[in-house]
Amino acid sequence: MAHLWQGVINEYRDRLPVTDSTPVVTMGEGGTPLIKAHALSELTGNHVWVKFEGMNPTGSFKDRGMTMAITRAKEEGAKAVVCASTGNTSASAAAYAKQAGMRCAVLVPEGKISMGKMAQAVAHGADIIQIDGNFDNCLEVARKLSDSYPVFLVNSVNPYRIQGQKTAAFEVVDALGDAPDYHILPVGNAGNITGYWKGYTEYASTFTNDAGTDLPAVATKTPVMWGFQAEGAAPLVAGHPIDQPETIATAIRIGNPASWDTAIAARDESDGLIESVTDEEIIEAQRFLSSRDGVFVEPGSAAGVAGLLKKFRAGAAPSEATIVITVTGHGLKDPQWAIKGAEAEDPTAAEPRRVDFDVVSVAAALGLE
Ligand SMILES: *Cc1c(COP(=O)(O)O)cnc(C)c1O
């Protein structure tokens, strides 16, 4: 029978903080493809799947949390929302706020937002304020603003964001029939690793929902969680906040993660790890994924793939394991790095060859006989 995916709240409503009277604000987020990464699987000797979150309505996983946060804002009668953002949160907040008929203010750090993401916030008519500072400064101001003024905060410090984001773990289990052995993902503000771990743990035992109903376990186990930060923005690896985080992967350019403690808990409770990868490793992983497995993601999204490749080369990766890697956002958000990655392999990669207007010349240029 025909079924239109209803968005994560309606698909998983018995496991989320909503009631029958909650005014659900959705754009059909979630239900994203779980794609077999054949080249990565073959190279590493594992069964590797990528959860392609770039296929959400605004092109990143942020939509999963945003549907919950904006729904909650609407339920509370909010007329305006605010967020601090490295780009994808503002793109998502702006779109969902408009879907709900609300005003959206976004606080962005100085000069560090990709063109694609900025275009989204502009397109959705957000009030964009650039703060003289980094992401962490933006978040501090957004929090204070929502404390003292009539605006609703939709950053992942809002617990409803995490509630929405946990649904990605449900989808993985529902698709594979059980939890994977390993789950690997990029870590920035650490809301996503918190959400996945919450989802996996709730699915692996009896869950008592808000209505007091016991829901049976769906998975027999939880995965080992591997998180990867960018080397110049790796506070969870260093063990202390980083004042001037630096990386080309702007989505994870965060020096003081809001969900610090829950990220560490996910790591430790799952027997996992949080390590770092360099910008070069990130670009190489982005390139591998796009040119070998056909999946185009933005640089920050490739940190998990970079992490697996790094561990594999160090002889520290599993074998014959089922591994899911979340690739968090779409490659079209920040295309300049894809061009740079291709040019690193071949300086003329982004310059199409010019040939005469005839089939023999084209065939010759392609090396066909
Ligand atoms: C937000 C974001 C991240 C980081 O997720 P956190 O929940 O902040 O750890 C990674 N990649 C992309 C594309 C993002 O938009």
The ligand as a MOL file (V3000), in Angstrom:
LIG
                    3D

  0  0  0     0  0            999 V3000
M  V30 BEGIN CTAB
M  V30 COUNTS 15 15 0 0 0
M  V30 BEGIN ATOM
M  V30 1 C 25.9510 20.2380 13.0020 0
M  V30 2 C 26.7590 19.4180 12.1110 0
M  V30 3 C 27.7500 18.5340 12.5880 0
M  V30 4 C 28.0710 18.4170 14.0360 0
M  V30 5 O 27.0430 17.8320 14.7810 0
M  V30 6 P 26.9950 18.0630 16.3580 0
M  V30 7 O 25.6720 17.5730 16.7780 0
M  V30 8 O 27.1690 19.5250 16.5690 0
M  V30 9 O 28.1350 17.2940 16.9360 0
M  V30 10 C 28.4350 17.7600 11.6850 0
M  V30 11 N 28.2090 17.8570 10.3600 0
M  V30 12 C 27.2780 18.6990 9.8630 0
M  V30 13 C 27.0900 18.7490 8.3860 0
M  V30 14 C 26.5330 19.4930 10.7080 0
M  V30 15 O 25.6240 20.3250 10.1890 0
M  V30 END ATOM
M  V30 BEGIN BOND
M  V30 1 1 1 2
M  V30 2 1 2 3
M  V30 3 2 2 14
M  V30 4 1 3 4
M  V30 5 2 3 10
M  V30 6 1 4 5
M  V30 7 1 5 6
M  V30 8 2 6 7
M  V30 9 1 6 8
M  V30 10 1 6 9
M  V30 11 1 10 11
M  V30 12 2 11 12
M  V30 13 1 12 13
M  V30 14 1 12 14
M  V30 15 1 14 15
M  V30 END BOND
M  V30 END CTAB
M  END
